[in-house]
Amino acid sequence: MSAITATTPTNLRKNLFNILEEVTEANTEVIITMKSGKNAVLISEVELNSYREMAYLMGSKANRDRLDEAILQLNKVQK
C-alpha cells in the first residue's frame, strides 16, 4: 500500500515537479486540501487504471462470483 500525503494548493504550485515525481515514482496519493472542504486527490495514471479495472471487475455479480471462486481455488492449491 502506498503512503498518502496531504498538501495545499499553494504548496502544490511551489513543489509541483517534486510532488509529481513522488506520485508517479512511489505511487503515493496526495490529497489537495481546499478551504471549501471539497478536496481533490492526485494519483498516478497507473493507480487510476488499477482502480478503473477493479471497478469494472467488481461491477457485476457474475464477475465477483468468478473472482471469489478463483481465490478459493488458489487458496486450496497453496495449502
N, CA, C and O atoms as CSV, one atom per row, in Angstrom:
chain,resi,resn,atom,element,x,y,z
A,1,MET,N,N,0.851,-1.183,0.000
A,1,MET,CA,C,0.000,0.000,0.000
A,1,MET,C,C,0.893,1.241,0.000
A,1,MET,O,O,1.929,1.274,0.664
A,2,SER,N,N,0.490,2.220,-0.727
A,2,SER,CA,C,1.286,3.434,-0.836
A,2,SER,C,C,0.925,4.433,0.256
A,2,SER,O,O,-0.155,4.378,0.845
A,3,ALA,N,N,1.845,5.331,0.506
A,3,ALA,CA,C,1.627,6.362,1.509
A,3,ALA,C,C,0.720,7.451,0.954
A,3,ALA,O,O,0.736,7.751,-0.240
A,4,ILE,N,N,-0.059,8.027,1.838
A,4,ILE,CA,C,-0.936,9.135,1.453
A,4,ILE,C,C,-0.446,10.377,2.169
A,4,ILE,O,O,-0.244,10.372,3.383
A,5,THR,N,N,-0.257,11.444,1.401
A,5,THR,CA,C,0.147,12.716,1.989
A,5,THR,C,C,-0.899,13.768,1.640
A,5,THR,O,O,-1.757,13.552,0.784
A,6,ALA,N,N,-0.813,14.886,2.304
A,6,ALA,CA,C,-1.740,15.988,2.025
A,6,ALA,C,C,-0.934,17.256,1.807
A,6,ALA,O,O,0.154,17.423,2.359
A,7,THR,N,N,-1.485,18.143,0.996
A,7,THR,CA,C,-0.834,19.417,0.719
A,7,THR,C,C,-1.896,20.452,0.377
A,7,THR,O,O,-3.055,20.120,0.125
A,8,THR,N,N,-1.493,21.665,0.374
A,8,THR,CA,C,-2.373,22.769,-0.011
A,8,THR,C,C,-2.129,23.111,-1.479
A,8,THR,O,O,-1.094,22.740,-2.032
A,9,PRO,N,N,-3.064,23.810,-2.115
A,9,PRO,CA,C,-2.826,24.239,-3.497
A,9,PRO,C,C,-1.568,25.108,-3.626
A,9,PRO,O,O,-0.845,25.006,-4.617
A,10,THR,N,N,-1.311,25.948,-2.644
A,10,THR,CA,C,-0.120,26.807,-2.684
A,10,THR,C,C,1.148,25.964,-2.676
A,10,THR,O,O,2.058,26.194,-3.473
A,11,ASN,N,N,1.206,24.983,-1.770
A,11,ASN,CA,C,2.383,24.112,-1.699
A,11,ASN,C,C,2.506,23.273,-2.967
A,11,ASN,O,O,3.613,23.030,-3.448
A,12,LEU,N,N,1.380,22.833,-3.505
A,12,LEU,CA,C,1.396,22.070,-4.749
A,12,LEU,C,C,2.015,22.896,-5.877
A,12,LEU,O,O,2.851,22.394,-6.627
A,13,ARG,N,N,1.607,24.157,-5.996
A,13,ARG,CA,C,2.175,25.028,-7.043
A,13,ARG,C,C,3.676,25.209,-6.856
A,13,ARG,O,O,4.436,25.178,-7.823
A,14,LYS,N,N,4.101,25.398,-5.609
A,14,LYS,CA,C,5.524,25.635,-5.331
A,14,LYS,C,C,6.379,24.397,-5.606
A,14,LYS,O,O,7.538,24.508,-6.004
A,15,ASN,N,N,5.793,23.218,-5.388
A,15,ASN,CA,C,6.570,21.980,-5.454
A,15,ASN,C,C,6.003,20.986,-6.467
A,15,ASN,O,O,6.122,19.774,-6.287
A,16,LEU,N,N,5.394,21.496,-7.519
A,16,LEU,CA,C,4.678,20.646,-8.459
A,16,LEU,C,C,5.549,19.514,-9.014
A,16,LEU,O,O,5.135,18.355,-8.997
A,17,PHE,N,N,6.732,19.835,-9.497
A,17,PHE,CA,C,7.569,18.809,-10.105
A,17,PHE,C,C,7.912,17.714,-9.099
A,17,PHE,O,O,7.789,16.529,-9.411
A,18,ASN,N,N,8.339,18.094,-7.901
A,18,ASN,CA,C,8.701,17.108,-6.877
A,18,ASN,C,C,7.503,16.261,-6.468
A,18,ASN,O,O,7.641,15.054,-6.272
A,19,ILE,N,N,6.341,16.867,-6.339
A,19,ILE,CA,C,5.143,16.124,-5.962
A,19,ILE,C,C,4.746,15.163,-7.075
A,19,ILE,O,O,4.364,14.025,-6.801
A,20,LEU,N,N,4.830,15.607,-8.327
A,20,LEU,CA,C,4.527,14.715,-9.445
A,20,LEU,C,C,5.504,13.543,-9.495
A,20,LEU,O,O,5.103,12.413,-9.774
A,21,GLU,N,N,6.761,13.800,-9.230
A,21,GLU,CA,C,7.751,12.718,-9.175
A,21,GLU,C,C,7.389,11.717,-8.086
A,21,GLU,O,O,7.434,10.507,-8.307
A,22,GLU,N,N,7.033,12.220,-6.920
A,22,GLU,CA,C,6.666,11.348,-5.801
A,22,GLU,C,C,5.449,10.496,-6.147
A,22,GLU,O,O,5.429,9.295,-5.879
A,23,VAL,N,N,4.443,11.120,-6.739
A,23,VAL,CA,C,3.209,10.412,-7.090
A,23,VAL,C,C,3.473,9.336,-8.132
A,23,VAL,O,O,2.984,8.214,-7.999
A,24,THR,N,N,4.233,9.660,-9.158
A,24,THR,CA,C,4.430,8.709,-10.248
A,24,THR,C,C,5.488,7.653,-9.939
A,24,THR,O,O,5.355,6.512,-10.382
A,25,GLU,N,N,6.514,7.997,-9.203
A,25,GLU,CA,C,7.596,7.046,-8.931
A,25,GLU,C,C,7.308,6.163,-7.716
A,25,GLU,O,O,7.649,4.981,-7.717
A,26,ALA,N,N,6.689,6.722,-6.693
A,26,ALA,CA,C,6.461,5.972,-5.448
A,26,ALA,C,C,5.003,5.539,-5.293
A,26,ALA,O,O,4.630,4.948,-4.279
A,27,ASN,N,N,4.183,5.837,-6.299
A,27,ASN,CA,C,2.754,5.503,-6.240
A,27,ASN,C,C,2.088,5.990,-4.962
A,27,ASN,O,O,1.329,5.258,-4.326
A,28,THR,N,N,2.376,7.218,-4.599
A,28,THR,CA,C,1.707,7.823,-3.456
A,28,THR,C,C,0.464,8.553,-3.935
A,28,THR,O,O,0.329,8.880,-5.114
A,29,GLU,N,N,-0.426,8.799,-3.007
A,29,GLU,CA,C,-1.583,9.642,-3.295
A,29,GLU,C,C,-1.401,10.938,-2.528
A,29,GLU,O,O,-0.951,10.925,-1.382
A,30,VAL,N,N,-1.744,12.046,-3.144
A,30,VAL,CA,C,-1.638,13.345,-2.496
A,30,VAL,C,C,-3.024,13.960,-2.450
A,30,VAL,O,O,-3.659,14.177,-3.482
A,31,ILE,N,N,-3.482,14.237,-1.244
A,31,ILE,CA,C,-4.764,14.929,-1.066
A,31,ILE,C,C,-4.478,16.424,-1.102
A,31,ILE,O,O,-3.646,16.926,-0.346
A,32,ILE,N,N,-5.162,17.114,-1.969
A,32,ILE,CA,C,-5.014,18.559,-2.073
A,32,ILE,C,C,-6.162,19.159,-1.279
A,32,ILE,O,O,-7.320,19.092,-1.691
A,33,THR,N,N,-5.832,19.739,-0.146
A,33,THR,CA,C,-6.842,20.215,0.785
A,33,THR,C,C,-7.284,21.632,0.405
A,33,THR,O,O,-6.469,22.544,0.265
A,34,MET,N,N,-8.574,21.779,0.246
A,34,MET,CA,C,-9.147,23.066,-0.143
A,34,MET,C,C,-9.843,23.690,1.065
A,34,MET,O,O,-10.356,22.978,1.928
A,35,LYS,N,N,-9.858,24.998,1.122
A,35,LYS,CA,C,-10.538,25.695,2.211
A,35,LYS,C,C,-12.030,25.376,2.234
A,35,LYS,O,O,-12.661,25.411,3.290
A,36,SER,N,N,-12.586,25.069,1.079
A,36,SER,CA,C,-14.019,24.771,0.984
A,36,SER,C,C,-14.368,23.408,1.586
A,36,SER,O,O,-15.535,23.117,1.850
A,37,GLY,N,N,-13.337,22.571,1.802
A,37,GLY,CA,C,-13.576,21.220,2.292
A,37,GLY,C,C,-13.806,20.221,1.175
A,37,GLY,O,O,-13.905,19.021,1.433
A,38,LYS,N,N,-13.892,20.690,-0.062
A,38,LYS,CA,C,-14.041,19.814,-1.222
A,38,LYS,C,C,-12.647,19.535,-1.777
A,38,LYS,O,O,-12.171,20.221,-2.682
A,39,ASN,N,N,-12.011,18.524,-1.220
A,39,ASN,CA,C,-10.629,18.214,-1.564
A,39,ASN,C,C,-10.526,17.447,-2.874
A,39,ASN,O,O,-11.507,16.897,-3.375
A,40,ALA,N,N,-9.326,17.426,-3.409
A,40,ALA,CA,C,-9.014,16.664,-4.617
A,40,ALA,C,C,-7.883,15.704,-4.280
A,40,ALA,O,O,-7.168,15.891,-3.295
A,41,VAL,N,N,-7.729,14.675,-5.106
A,41,VAL,CA,C,-6.657,13.709,-4.897
A,41,VAL,C,C,-5.862,13.574,-6.191
A,41,VAL,O,O,-6.430,13.446,-7.276
A,42,LEU,N,N,-4.553,13.605,-6.057
A,42,LEU,CA,C,-3.649,13.430,-7.191
A,42,LEU,C,C,-3.081,12.021,-7.105
A,42,LEU,O,O,-2.450,11.659,-6.111
A,43,ILE,N,N,-3.307,11.219,-8.158
A,43,ILE,CA,C,-2.775,9.859,-8.218
A,43,ILE,C,C,-2.111,9.643,-9.567
A,43,ILE,O,O,-2.337,10.398,-10.512
A,44,SER,N,N,-1.297,8.613,-9.644
A,44,SER,CA,C,-0.626,8.316,-10.910
A,44,SER,C,C,-1.608,7.672,-11.886
A,44,SER,O,O,-2.657,7.161,-11.494
A,45,GLU,N,N,-1.245,7.708,-13.147
A,45,GLU,CA,C,-2.064,7.069,-14.172
A,45,GLU,C,C,-2.157,5.565,-13.921
A,45,GLU,O,O,-3.202,4.958,-14.152
A,46,VAL,N,N,-1.074,4.972,-13.455
A,46,VAL,CA,C,-1.067,3.535,-13.154
A,46,VAL,C,C,-2.107,3.221,-12.083
A,46,VAL,O,O,-2.866,2.260,-12.215
A,47,GLU,N,N,-2.142,4.030,-11.019
A,47,GLU,CA,C,-3.121,3.822,-9.943
A,47,GLU,C,C,-4.547,4.013,-10.464
A,47,GLU,O,O,-5.435,3.225,-10.138
A,48,LEU,N,N,-4.769,5.037,-11.259
A,48,LEU,CA,C,-6.094,5.280,-11.816
A,48,LEU,C,C,-6.559,4.095,-12.653
A,48,LEU,O,O,-7.702,3.656,-12.532
A,49,ASN,N,N,-5.677,3.581,-13.497
A,49,ASN,CA,C,-6.036,2.424,-14.318
A,49,ASN,C,C,-6.349,1.209,-13.459
A,49,ASN,O,O,-7.260,0.444,-13.777
A,50,SER,N,N,-5.603,1.024,-12.371
A,50,SER,CA,C,-5.876,-0.087,-11.453
A,50,SER,C,C,-7.247,0.055,-10.813
A,50,SER,O,O,-7.998,-0.917,-10.733
A,51,TYR,N,N,-7.580,1.254,-10.359
A,51,TYR,CA,C,-8.895,1.495,-9.755
A,51,TYR,C,C,-10.010,1.246,-10.764
A,51,TYR,O,O,-11.033,0.645,-10.434
A,52,ARG,N,N,-9.806,1.711,-11.995
A,52,ARG,CA,C,-10.833,1.513,-13.028
A,52,ARG,C,C,-11.020,0.040,-13.350
A,52,ARG,O,O,-12.148,-0.423,-13.525
A,53,GLU,N,N,-9.918,-0.701,-13.430
A,53,GLU,CA,C,-10.010,-2.127,-13.725
A,53,GLU,C,C,-10.732,-2.861,-12.598
A,53,GLU,O,O,-11.582,-3.714,-12.852
A,54,MET,N,N,-10.391,-2.529,-11.351
A,54,MET,CA,C,-11.050,-3.172,-10.219
A,54,MET,C,C,-12.544,-2.844,-10.209
A,54,MET,O,O,-13.368,-3.722,-9.951
A,55,ALA,N,N,-12.890,-1.615,-10.483
A,55,ALA,CA,C,-14.309,-1.233,-10.524
A,55,ALA,C,C,-15.041,-2.012,-11.613
A,55,ALA,O,O,-16.176,-2.446,-11.417
A,56,TYR,N,N,-14.393,-2.186,-12.751
A,56,TYR,CA,C,-15.002,-2.951,-13.831
A,56,TYR,C,C,-15.185,-4.407,-13.416
A,56,TYR,O,O,-16.262,-4.977,-13.591
A,57,LEU,N,N,-14.128,-5.005,-12.865
A,57,LEU,CA,C,-14.189,-6.416,-12.479
A,57,LEU,C,C,-15.224,-6.666,-11.383
A,57,LEU,O,O,-15.867,-7.715,-11.359
A,58,MET,N,N,-15.379,-5.710,-10.488
A,58,MET,CA,C,-16.331,-5.880,-9.388
A,58,MET,C,C,-17.713,-5.328,-9.740
A,58,MET,O,O,-18.613,-5.312,-8.900
A,59,GLY,N,N,-17.873,-4.876,-10.980
A,59,GLY,CA,C,-19.096,-4.203,-11.394
A,59,GLY,C,C,-20.297,-5.097,-11.600
A,59,GLY,O,O,-21.421,-4.604,-11.695
A,60,SER,N,N,-20.091,-6.396,-11.672
A,60,SER,CA,C,-21.246,-7.286,-11.827
A,60,SER,C,C,-21.111,-8.449,-10.854
A,60,SER,O,O,-20.004,-8.850,-10.493
A,61,LYS,N,N,-22.241,-8.978,-10.441
A,61,LYS,CA,C,-22.251,-10.103,-9.504
A,61,LYS,C,C,-21.557,-11.312,-10.125
A,61,LYS,O,O,-20.840,-12.033,-9.431
A,62,ALA,N,N,-21.759,-11.541,-11.409
A,62,ALA,CA,C,-21.125,-12.682,-12.079
A,62,ALA,C,C,-19.603,-12.584,-11.999
A,62,ALA,O,O,-18.937,-13.578,-11.707
A,63,ASN,N,N,-19.051,-11.414,-12.252
A,63,ASN,CA,C,-17.599,-11.232,-12.153
A,63,ASN,C,C,-17.120,-11.431,-10.727
A,63,ASN,O,O,-16.103,-12.087,-10.501
A,64,ARG,N,N,-17.843,-10.871,-9.758
A,64,ARG,CA,C,-17.452,-11.034,-8.353
A,64,ARG,C,C,-17.452,-12.506,-7.966
A,64,ARG,O,O,-16.535,-12.972,-7.290
A,65,ASP,N,N,-18.477,-13.239,-8.393
A,65,ASP,CA,C,-18.562,-14.667,-8.078
A,65,ASP,C,C,-17.392,-15.439,-8.691
A,65,ASP,O,O,-16.815,-16.313,-8.045
A,66,ARG,N,N,-17.043,-15.114,-9.942
A,66,ARG,CA,C,-15.910,-15.789,-10.593
A,66,ARG,C,C,-14.595,-15.487,-9.870
A,66,ARG,O,O,-13.759,-16.373,-9.693
A,67,LEU,N,N,-14.421,-14.244,-9.460
A,67,LEU,CA,C,-13.211,-13.878,-8.731
A,67,LEU,C,C,-13.147,-14.584,-7.377
A,67,LEU,O,O,-12.088,-15.068,-6.979
A,68,ASP,N,N,-14.262,-14.644,-6.678
A,68,ASP,CA,C,-14.314,-15.347,-5.393
A,68,ASP,C,C,-13.947,-16.818,-5.569
A,68,ASP,O,O,-13.183,-17.366,-4.774
A,69,GLU,N,N,-14.481,-17.453,-6.596
A,69,GLU,CA,C,-14.185,-18.854,-6.864
A,69,GLU,C,C,-12.706,-19.044,-7.201
A,69,GLU,O,O,-12.087,-20.005,-6.745
A,70,ALA,N,N,-12.146,-18.151,-7.983
A,70,ALA,CA,C,-10.729,-18.238,-8.336
A,70,ALA,C,C,-9.850,-18.106,-7.091
A,70,ALA,O,O,-8.849,-18.811,-6.961
A,71,ILE,N,N,-10.216,-17.219,-6.187
A,71,ILE,CA,C,-9.459,-17.038,-4.941
A,71,ILE,C,C,-9.538,-18.303,-4.093
A,71,ILE,O,O,-8.532,-18.736,-3.532
A,72,LEU,N,N,-10.724,-18.897,-3.996
A,72,LEU,CA,C,-10.871,-20.137,-3.237
A,72,LEU,C,C,-9.986,-21.245,-3.816
A,72,LEU,O,O,-9.309,-21.958,-3.076
A,73,GLN,N,N,-9.998,-21.381,-5.136
A,73,GLN,CA,C,-9.177,-22.395,-5.792
A,73,GLN,C,C,-7.686,-22.132,-5.561
A,73,GLN,O,O,-6.923,-23.064,-5.308
A,74,LEU,N,N,-7.282,-20.893,-5.647
A,74,LEU,CA,C,-5.886,-20.539,-5.412
A,74,LEU,C,C,-5.474,-20.877,-3.988
A,74,LEU,O,O,-4.386,-21.411,-3.771
A,75,ASN,N,N,-6.316,-20.579,-3.026
A,75,ASN,CA,C,-6.022,-20.874,-1.631
A,75,ASN,C,C,-5.900,-22.385,-1.389
A,75,ASN,O,O,-5.067,-22.812,-0.590
A,76,LYS,N,N,-6.714,-23.190,-2.064
A,76,LYS,CA,C,-6.632,-24.645,-1.938
A,76,LYS,C,C,-5.310,-25.162,-2.475
A,76,LYS,O,O,-4.707,-26.055,-1.882
A,77,VAL,N,N,-4.852,-24.606,-3.598
A,77,VAL,CA,C,-3.600,-25.035,-4.228
A,77,VAL,C,C,-2.403,-24.674,-3.346
A,77,VAL,O,O,-1.436,-25.431,-3.271
A,78,GLN,N,N,-2.467,-23.543,-2.693
A,78,GLN,CA,C,-1.332,-23.053,-1.895
A,78,GLN,C,C,-1.202,-23.788,-0.558
A,78,GLN,O,O,-0.159,-23.685,0.088
A,79,LYS,N,N,-2.211,-24.512,-0.134
A,79,LYS,CA,C,-2.150,-25.199,1.170
A,79,LYS,C,C,-1.377,-26.456,1.109
A,79,LYS,O,O,-1.237,-27.144,2.120
